[in-house]
Amino acid sequence: MSSPALLSDALAPICRAIELDGYVTHHEVDGDTLIFSVEPGSDACEDCLSPKPVLNRMLEQTLAKADLHMAVHINYPGEAARGQQFRRSS
């Protein structure tokens, strides 16, 4: 398994890009699955959020580059969330 710091470092560029569009990102690991959640902030750009398949591909590639092998589950605004505890990405 991976360290939380390694995972956070790997995800940081993606999180920053999404957050620049007014969203808040959270992530946690549940077993061998990354649960990546996106929630709208007060100034979220609805048209700026990438389609889930695009974000999924970006996350999978980022994890592979960091030698972090896990499945990816994405929660988008308006969807029932999987996972119980979330950490704010930085």
DSSP file (Angstrom, degrees, kcal/mol; ACC not computed):
  #  RESIDUE AA STRUCTURE BP1 BP2  ACC     N-H-->O    O-->H-N    N-H-->O    O-->H-N    TCO  KAPPA ALPHA  PHI   PSI    X-CA   Y-CA   Z-CA
    1    1 A M              0   0    0      0, 0.0     2,-0.2     0, 0.0    31,-0.1   0.000 360.0 360.0 360.0 170.8    0.0    0.0    0.0
    2    2 A S        -     0   0    0      1,-0.0    66,-0.0    67,-0.0    65,-0.0  -0.626 360.0-108.6-106.2 160.5    1.0    3.6   -0.3
    3    3 A S     >  -     0   0    0     -2,-0.2     4,-2.1     1,-0.1     5,-0.2  -0.614  27.0-123.6 -82.8 148.6    1.8    6.3    2.1
    4    4 A P  H  > S+     0   0    0      0, 0.0     4,-2.7     0, 0.0     5,-0.2   0.866 111.7  53.7 -59.1 -36.3   -0.8    9.1    2.4
    5    5 A A  H  > S+     0   0    0      2,-0.2     4,-2.6     1,-0.2     5,-0.2   0.909 107.7  49.2 -66.6 -41.6    1.9   11.7    1.7
    6    6 A L  H  > S+     0   0    0      2,-0.2     4,-2.2     1,-0.2    -1,-0.2   0.917 113.7  47.0 -62.6 -43.4    2.9   10.0   -1.5
    7    7 A L  H  X S+     0   0    0     -4,-2.1     4,-2.3     2,-0.2    -2,-0.2   0.936 112.6  48.6 -64.2 -47.3   -0.7    9.8   -2.7
    8    8 A S  H  X S+     0   0    0     -4,-2.7     4,-1.3     1,-0.2    -2,-0.2   0.903 111.7  50.1 -59.9 -42.4   -1.4   13.4   -1.8
    9    9 A D  H  < S+     0   0    0     -4,-2.6    -1,-0.2     1,-0.2    -2,-0.2   0.904 111.1  49.0 -62.7 -41.6    1.7   14.5   -3.7
   10   10 A A  H  < S+     0   0    0     -4,-2.2     4,-0.3     1,-0.2    -2,-0.2   0.886 116.3  42.2 -65.9 -38.5    0.8   12.5   -6.7
   11   11 A L  H  X S+     0   0    0     -4,-2.3     4,-2.6     1,-0.2     3,-0.5   0.638  88.9  93.7 -83.3 -14.8   -2.8   13.9   -6.8
   12   12 A A  H  X S+     0   0    0     -4,-1.3     4,-2.8     1,-0.2     5,-0.2   0.852  82.3  50.1 -52.4 -46.7   -1.8   17.5   -6.0
   13   13 A P  H  > S+     0   0    0      0, 0.0     4,-1.9     0, 0.0    -1,-0.2   0.904 114.1  45.4 -62.5 -38.5   -1.6   18.8   -9.6
   14   14 A I  H  > S+     0   0    0     -3,-0.5     4,-2.2    -4,-0.3     5,-0.2   0.929 113.7  49.5 -67.6 -44.7   -5.0   17.4  -10.5
   15   15 A C  H  X S+     0   0    0     -4,-2.6     4,-2.7     1,-0.2     5,-0.2   0.918 110.2  50.7 -60.4 -44.3   -6.6   18.7   -7.3
   16   16 A R  H  X S+     0   0    0     -4,-2.8     4,-1.8    -5,-0.2    -1,-0.2   0.914 109.6  50.4 -60.7 -43.5   -5.1   22.2   -7.9
   17   17 A A  H  X S+     0   0    0     -4,-1.9     4,-0.6    -5,-0.2    -1,-0.2   0.914 113.7  44.5 -62.8 -43.2   -6.5   22.3  -11.4
   18   18 A I  H ><>S+     0   0    0     -4,-2.2     5,-1.3     1,-0.2     3,-1.1   0.904 112.0  52.7 -67.5 -41.0  -10.0   21.3  -10.3
   19   19 A E  H ><5S+     0   0    0     -4,-2.7     3,-1.7     1,-0.3    -1,-0.2   0.793  98.8  63.9 -67.5 -28.3   -9.9   23.7   -7.4
   20   20 A L  H 3<5S+     0   0    0     -4,-1.8    -1,-0.3     1,-0.3    -2,-0.2   0.755  98.3  57.3 -64.7 -23.0   -9.0   26.6   -9.7
   21   21 A D  T <<5S-     0   0    0     -3,-1.1    24,-2.7    -4,-0.6    -1,-0.3   0.260 130.6 -94.8 -91.4  11.2  -12.4   26.0  -11.3
   22   22 A G  T < 5S+     0   0    0     -3,-1.7    19,-2.2     1,-0.3    21,-0.3   0.615  84.7 123.7  92.3  13.7  -14.1   26.6   -8.0
   23   23 A Y  E   < -A   40   0A   0     -5,-1.3     2,-0.4    17,-0.2    -1,-0.3  -0.662  53.6-134.3-104.3 162.0  -14.5   23.0   -6.8
   24   24 A V  E     -A   39   0A   0     15,-3.3    15,-2.8    -2,-0.2     2,-0.4  -0.955  21.2-155.0-112.9 133.1  -13.3   21.3   -3.6
   25   25 A T  E     +A   38   0A   0     -2,-0.4    64,-1.7    13,-0.2     2,-0.3  -0.849  13.1 178.9-111.3 147.8  -11.6   17.9   -3.9
   26   26 A H  E     -AB  37  88A   0     11,-2.3    11,-2.8    -2,-0.4     2,-0.3  -0.969   3.8-174.8-137.5 151.5  -11.3   15.2   -1.3
   27   27 A H  E     +AB  36  87A   0     60,-1.5    60,-0.8    -2,-0.3     2,-0.3  -0.998   8.9 165.8-148.5 153.0   -9.7   11.8   -1.4
   28   28 A E  E     -A   35   0A   0      7,-1.8     7,-3.2    -2,-0.3     2,-0.5  -0.961  31.4-120.3-152.2 164.1   -9.4    8.7    0.7
   29   29 A V  E     -A   34   0A   0     -2,-0.3     2,-0.6     5,-0.2     5,-0.2  -0.956  18.8-171.8-113.2 128.5   -8.3    5.1    0.2
   30   30 A D  E >   -A   33   0A   0      3,-2.9     3,-1.2    -2,-0.5     2,-0.6  -0.914  67.1 -55.4-118.8 100.3  -10.7    2.3    0.9
   31   31 A G  T 3  S-     0   0    0     -2,-0.6    -2,-0.0     1,-0.2     0, 0.0  -0.558 123.5 -17.4  66.0-114.8   -8.8   -1.0    0.7
   32   32 A D  T 3  S+     0   0    0     -2,-0.6    39,-2.4    -3,-0.1     2,-0.4   0.006 120.3  95.3-110.9  27.8   -7.3   -1.0   -2.8
   33   33 A T  E <   -Ac  30  71A   0     -3,-1.2    -3,-2.9    37,-0.2     2,-0.6  -0.974  64.1-142.7-124.3 130.1   -9.5    1.8   -4.2
   34   34 A L  E     -Ac  29  72A   0     37,-3.2    39,-3.0    -2,-0.4     2,-0.7  -0.786  15.1-157.3 -82.3 124.2   -8.9    5.5   -4.4
   35   35 A I  E     -Ac  28  73A   0     -7,-3.2    -7,-1.8    -2,-0.6     2,-0.6  -0.930  12.5-173.9-105.1 113.1  -12.2    7.4   -3.7
   36   36 A F  E     -Ac  27  74A   0     37,-3.0    39,-2.6    -2,-0.7     2,-0.4  -0.935   2.8-169.5-114.1 118.4  -11.8   10.8   -5.3
   37   37 A S  E     -Ac  26  75A   0    -11,-2.8   -11,-2.3    -2,-0.6     2,-0.4  -0.872   9.6-164.6-115.9 142.3  -14.7   13.3   -4.6
   38   38 A V  E     -A   25   0A   0     37,-2.4   -13,-0.2    -2,-0.4    -2,-0.0  -0.991   9.5-179.1-125.3 127.4  -15.4   16.6   -6.2
   39   39 A E  E     -A   24   0A   0    -15,-2.8   -15,-3.3    -2,-0.4     2,-0.2  -0.968  30.8-109.5-126.2 142.7  -17.8   19.1   -4.6
   40   40 A P  E     -A   23   0A   0      0, 0.0   -17,-0.2     0, 0.0     2,-0.1  -0.477  27.3-150.3 -72.8 138.8  -18.8   22.5   -5.9
   41   41 A G    >   -     0   0    0    -19,-2.2     3,-1.3    -2,-0.2   -18,-0.0  -0.312  41.2 -85.8 -89.2-175.8  -17.6   25.6   -4.1
   42   42 A S  T 3  S+     0   0    0      1,-0.3   -19,-0.1    -2,-0.1    -1,-0.0   0.750 129.8  36.7 -67.1 -23.2  -19.5   28.8   -4.1
   43   43 A D  T 3  S+     0   0    0    -21,-0.3    -1,-0.3     2,-0.0   -20,-0.1  -0.116  83.3 156.9-120.2  36.5  -18.0   29.9   -7.4
   44   44 A A    <   -     0   0    0     -3,-1.3     2,-0.9   -22,-0.3   -22,-0.2  -0.379  41.0-135.1 -67.8 137.8  -17.8   26.6   -9.2
   45   45 A C    >>  -     0   0    0    -24,-2.7     3,-1.6     1,-0.2     4,-0.6  -0.824  16.0-165.1 -92.9 101.0  -17.7   26.7  -13.0
   46   46 A E  G >4 S+     0   0    0     -2,-0.9     3,-0.6     1,-0.3    -1,-0.2   0.847  87.1  50.4 -59.9 -36.2  -20.1   24.0  -14.0
   47   47 A D  G 34 S+     0   0    0      1,-0.2    -1,-0.3    -3,-0.1    -2,-0.0   0.591 101.8  64.9 -77.2  -9.9  -18.9   23.9  -17.6
   48   48 A C  G <4 S+     0   0    0     -3,-1.6     2,-0.4   -27,-0.2    -1,-0.2   0.662  73.0 103.4 -88.8 -17.1  -15.3   23.5  -16.5
   49   49 A L  S << S-     0   0    0     -3,-0.6     3,-0.1    -4,-0.6   -31,-0.0  -0.527  73.6-125.2 -74.1 123.6  -15.5   20.2  -14.8
   50   50 A S        -     0   0    0     -2,-0.4    -1,-0.1     1,-0.1    -2,-0.1  -0.282  32.8 -94.0 -63.0 148.7  -14.1   17.4  -17.0
   51   51 A P    >>  -     0   0    0      0, 0.0     4,-2.2     0, 0.0     3,-0.8  -0.323  38.6-111.2 -59.3 148.9  -16.3   14.4  -17.8
   52   52 A K  H 3> S+     0   0    0      1,-0.2     4,-3.1     2,-0.2     5,-0.2   0.869 115.9  55.7 -53.8 -42.9  -15.8   11.5  -15.4
   53   53 A P  H 3> S+     0   0    0      0, 0.0     4,-1.9     0, 0.0    -1,-0.2   0.873 109.1  48.3 -60.7 -33.7  -14.1    9.2  -18.0
   54   54 A V  H <> S+     0   0    0     -3,-0.8     4,-2.3     2,-0.2    -2,-0.2   0.946 114.0  44.7 -69.5 -48.2  -11.5   12.0  -18.6
   55   55 A L  H  X S+     0   0    0     -4,-2.2     4,-2.8     1,-0.2     5,-0.2   0.900 111.4  54.6 -62.3 -40.1  -10.8   12.5  -14.9
   56   56 A N  H  X S+     0   0    0     -4,-3.1     4,-2.7    -5,-0.2    -1,-0.2   0.926 108.9  47.5 -58.8 -45.5  -10.7    8.8  -14.4
   57   57 A R  H  X S+     0   0    0     -4,-1.9     4,-2.4    -5,-0.2    -1,-0.2   0.913 112.0  50.4 -62.4 -43.1   -8.0    8.4  -17.1
   58   58 A M  H  X S+     0   0    0     -4,-2.3     4,-2.4     2,-0.2    -2,-0.2   0.923 112.2  46.9 -61.6 -44.2   -6.0   11.2  -15.6
   59   59 A L  H  X S+     0   0    0     -4,-2.8     4,-2.7     2,-0.2     5,-0.2   0.922 111.8  50.2 -65.0 -44.2   -6.1    9.7  -12.1
   60   60 A E  H  X S+     0   0    0     -4,-2.7     4,-2.3    -5,-0.2    -1,-0.2   0.916 112.9  46.7 -60.5 -43.3   -5.2    6.3  -13.3
   61   61 A Q  H  X S+     0   0    0     -4,-2.4     4,-2.3     2,-0.2    -1,-0.2   0.904 112.7  49.9 -66.0 -40.8   -2.2    7.6  -15.3
   62   62 A T  H  X S+     0   0    0     -4,-2.4     4,-1.5    -5,-0.2    -2,-0.2   0.918 111.9  47.6 -63.9 -44.1   -1.1    9.8  -12.3
   63   63 A L  H  <>S+     0   0    0     -4,-2.7     5,-3.2     1,-0.2    -2,-0.2   0.911 111.2  51.1 -63.9 -42.1   -1.3    6.8   -9.9
   64   64 A A  H ><5S+     0   0    0     -4,-2.3     3,-1.6     1,-0.2    -2,-0.2   0.906 107.4  53.0 -62.8 -41.8    0.6    4.6  -12.3
   65   65 A K  H 3<5S+     0   0    0     -4,-2.3    -1,-0.2     1,-0.3    -2,-0.2   0.854 110.8  47.6 -61.1 -34.1    3.4    7.2  -12.7
   66   66 A A  T 3<5S-     0   0    0     -4,-1.5    -1,-0.3    -5,-0.2    -2,-0.2   0.353 117.2-116.0 -87.9   6.1    3.7    7.3   -8.9
   67   67 A D  T < 5 +     0   0    0     -3,-1.6     2,-0.6     1,-0.2    -3,-0.2   0.854  69.9 141.2  59.5  37.5    3.8    3.4   -8.8
   68   68 A L      < -     0   0    0     -5,-3.2     2,-0.8    -6,-0.1    -1,-0.2  -0.939  35.6-163.1-110.6 109.3    0.5    3.5   -6.9
   69   69 A H        +     0   0    0     -2,-0.6     2,-0.3    -3,-0.1    -9,-0.0  -0.819  34.1 120.9-103.9 105.6   -1.6    0.6   -8.1
   70   70 A M        -     0   0    0     -2,-0.8   -37,-0.2   -10,-0.1    -7,-0.1  -0.986  59.8-100.0-155.7 158.4   -5.3    0.9   -7.1
   71   71 A A  E     -c   33   0A   0    -39,-2.4   -37,-3.2    -2,-0.3     2,-0.4  -0.350  37.3-131.1 -74.0 163.3   -8.7    1.2   -8.6
   72   72 A V  E     -c   34   0A   0    -39,-0.2     2,-0.4    -2,-0.1   -37,-0.2  -0.975  21.4-178.1-123.7 131.8  -10.4    4.6   -8.9
   73   73 A H  E     -c   35   0A   0    -39,-3.0   -37,-3.0    -2,-0.4     2,-0.5  -0.999  13.1-159.3-125.4 128.5  -13.9    5.6   -7.9
   74   74 A I  E     -c   36   0A   0     -2,-0.4     2,-0.5   -39,-0.2   -37,-0.2  -0.915   6.6-161.0-112.8 131.5  -15.0    9.2   -8.6
   75   75 A N  E     -c   37   0A   0    -39,-2.6   -37,-2.4    -2,-0.5     6,-0.1  -0.956  15.8-169.8-106.5 122.7  -17.9   11.0   -6.8
   76   76 A Y    >   -     0   0    0     -2,-0.5     3,-1.9   -39,-0.2   -37,-0.1  -0.701  38.7 -71.3-107.2 162.9  -19.1   14.0   -8.7
   77   77 A P  T 3  S+     0   0    0      0, 0.0    -1,-0.1     0, 0.0     3,-0.1  -0.219 120.0  21.4 -53.0 136.5  -21.6   16.7   -7.5
   78   78 A G  T 3  S+     0   0    0      1,-0.3     2,-0.3    -3,-0.1   -39,-0.1   0.410 100.0 111.2  86.5  -2.0  -25.1   15.4   -7.2
   79   79 A E  S <  S-     0   0    0     -3,-1.9    -1,-0.3     1,-0.0     2,-0.3  -0.741  80.0 -99.2-102.3 152.4  -24.1   11.8   -6.9
   80   80 A A        -     0   0    0     -2,-0.3     2,-0.2    -3,-0.1    -4,-0.1  -0.554  48.5-124.1 -65.8 129.3  -24.4    9.5   -3.9
   81   81 A A        -     0   0    0     -2,-0.3     2,-0.4    -6,-0.1    -1,-0.1  -0.539  13.6-146.6 -83.2 141.4  -21.0    9.5   -2.3
   82   82 A R        +     0   0    0     -2,-0.2     2,-0.1    -9,-0.0    -7,-0.1  -0.872  65.6  41.1 -99.2 139.2  -19.0    6.3   -1.6
   83   83 A G        -     0   0    0     -2,-0.4     3,-0.1     1,-0.1    -2,-0.0  -0.110  66.8-129.0 103.9 156.2  -16.8    6.4    1.5
   84   84 A Q  S    S+     0   0    0      1,-0.2     2,-0.4    -2,-0.1    -1,-0.1   0.785  82.7  44.5-111.0 -40.6  -17.3    7.9    4.9
   85   85 A Q        -     0   0    0      2,-0.0     2,-0.4     0, 0.0    -1,-0.2  -0.906  63.2-168.8-116.9 138.6  -14.3   10.1    5.8
   86   86 A F        -     0   0    0     -2,-0.4     2,-0.4    -3,-0.1   -58,-0.1  -0.939   9.5-154.3-126.1 147.2  -12.7   12.6    3.5
   87   87 A R  E     -B   27   0A   0    -60,-0.8   -60,-1.5    -2,-0.4     2,-0.3  -0.953  28.0-115.8-115.3 139.0   -9.5   14.6    3.7
   88   88 A R  E     -B   26   0A   0     -2,-0.4   -62,-0.2   -62,-0.2     2,-0.2  -0.587  32.0-129.6 -71.6 131.4   -9.2   17.9    1.9
   89   89 A S              0   0    0    -64,-1.7   -64,-0.2    -2,-0.3    -1,-0.1  -0.500 360.0 360.0 -77.5 150.8   -6.5   17.7   -0.8
   90   90 A S              0   0    0     -2,-0.2    -1,-0.1   -82,-0.1   -81,-0.0   0.361 360.0 360.0-133.7 360.0   -3.8   20.3   -0.8
